Amino acid sequence: MRKFMTFVFAAALAGASLPALAQSAGSEFSMQRALFVARNIGIAGISQIEFYDGKWQIEGHAPDGQNIEVEIDAETGAIMNVDRWW
């Protein structure tokens, strides 16, 4: 049962990332690079990644549990906005 659940989780995770990859095909700043930027500003766990209106929106939390949302320009990689809350 554990192997089955691991497979289901991995399949769901892979399926969740496919639309973002398809939408970002024309952008210069990849999802992997955006995740690198998000990790550098303190996001330890990722809960959601979206590509919308020319920017990456990444939500997650810091190691201390604080919620963080960051918006990264998909063309330049510049951090456009960072929100932190408990």
Contacts in CASP RR format, 6 or more apart in sequence:
PFRMAT RR
TARGET T0000
AUTHOR 0000-0000-0000
METHOD contacts of the structure
MODEL  1
MRKFMTFVFAAALAGASLPALAQSAGSEFSMQRALFVARNIGIAGISQIE
FYDGKWQIEGHAPDGQNIEVEIDAETGAIMNVDRWW
17 31 0 8 1.000
17 49 0 8 1.000
20 31 0 8 1.000
20 49 0 8 1.000
20 50 0 8 1.000
20 51 0 8 1.000
21 31 0 8 1.000
23 51 0 8 1.000
24 30 0 8 1.000
24 31 0 8 1.000
24 51 0 8 1.000
24 56 0 8 1.000
24 74 0 8 1.000
27 51 0 8 1.000
27 54 0 8 1.000
27 74 0 8 1.000
27 75 0 8 1.000
28 74 0 8 1.000
28 75 0 8 1.000
28 76 0 8 1.000
29 56 0 8 1.000
29 72 0 8 1.000
29 73 0 8 1.000
29 74 0 8 1.000
29 75 0 8 1.000
29 76 0 8 1.000
29 77 0 8 1.000
31 49 0 8 1.000
31 51 0 8 1.000
31 56 0 8 1.000
33 77 0 8 1.000
34 49 0 8 1.000
34 56 0 8 1.000
34 58 0 8 1.000
34 72 0 8 1.000
34 74 0 8 1.000
34 77 0 8 1.000
35 46 0 8 1.000
35 49 0 8 1.000
35 58 0 8 1.000
37 70 0 8 1.000
37 72 0 8 1.000
37 77 0 8 1.000
37 79 0 8 1.000
38 46 0 8 1.000
38 58 0 8 1.000
38 68 0 8 1.000
38 70 0 8 1.000
38 72 0 8 1.000
41 68 0 8 1.000
41 70 0 8 1.000
41 79 0 8 1.000
41 82 0 8 1.000
42 62 0 8 1.000
42 63 0 8 1.000
42 68 0 8 1.000
43 58 0 8 1.000
43 60 0 8 1.000
43 61 0 8 1.000
43 62 0 8 1.000
43 68 0 8 1.000
43 70 0 8 1.000
44 60 0 8 1.000
44 61 0 8 1.000
44 62 0 8 1.000
44 63 0 8 1.000
45 60 0 8 1.000
45 61 0 8 1.000
46 58 0 8 1.000
46 59 0 8 1.000
46 60 0 8 1.000
47 59 0 8 1.000
47 60 0 8 1.000
47 61 0 8 1.000
48 57 0 8 1.000
48 58 0 8 1.000
48 59 0 8 1.000
48 60 0 8 1.000
49 56 0 8 1.000
49 57 0 8 1.000
49 58 0 8 1.000
49 59 0 8 1.000
50 56 0 8 1.000
50 57 0 8 1.000
50 58 0 8 1.000
51 57 0 8 1.000
51 74 0 8 1.000
54 73 0 8 1.000
54 74 0 8 1.000
54 75 0 8 1.000
55 71 0 8 1.000
55 72 0 8 1.000
55 73 0 8 1.000
55 74 0 8 1.000
55 80 0 8 1.000
56 71 0 8 1.000
56 72 0 8 1.000
56 74 0 8 1.000
57 69 0 8 1.000
57 70 0 8 1.000
57 71 0 8 1.000
58 69 0 8 1.000
58 70 0 8 1.000
58 71 0 8 1.000
58 72 0 8 1.000
59 67 0 8 1.000
59 68 0 8 1.000
59 69 0 8 1.000
60 67 0 8 1.000
60 68 0 8 1.000
60 69 0 8 1.000
61 67 0 8 1.000
61 68 0 8 1.000
62 68 0 8 1.000
62 84 0 8 1.000
65 86 0 8 1.000
66 84 0 8 1.000
66 85 0 8 1.000
66 86 0 8 1.000
67 84 0 8 1.000
67 85 0 8 1.000
67 86 0 8 1.000
68 82 0 8 1.000
68 83 0 8 1.000
68 84 0 8 1.000
69 81 0 8 1.000
69 82 0 8 1.000
69 83 0 8 1.000
70 79 0 8 1.000
70 81 0 8 1.000
70 82 0 8 1.000
70 83 0 8 1.000
71 79 0 8 1.000
71 80 0 8 1.000
71 81 0 8 1.000
71 82 0 8 1.000
72 78 0 8 1.000
72 79 0 8 1.000
72 80 0 8 1.000
73 79 0 8 1.000
73 80 0 8 1.000
END
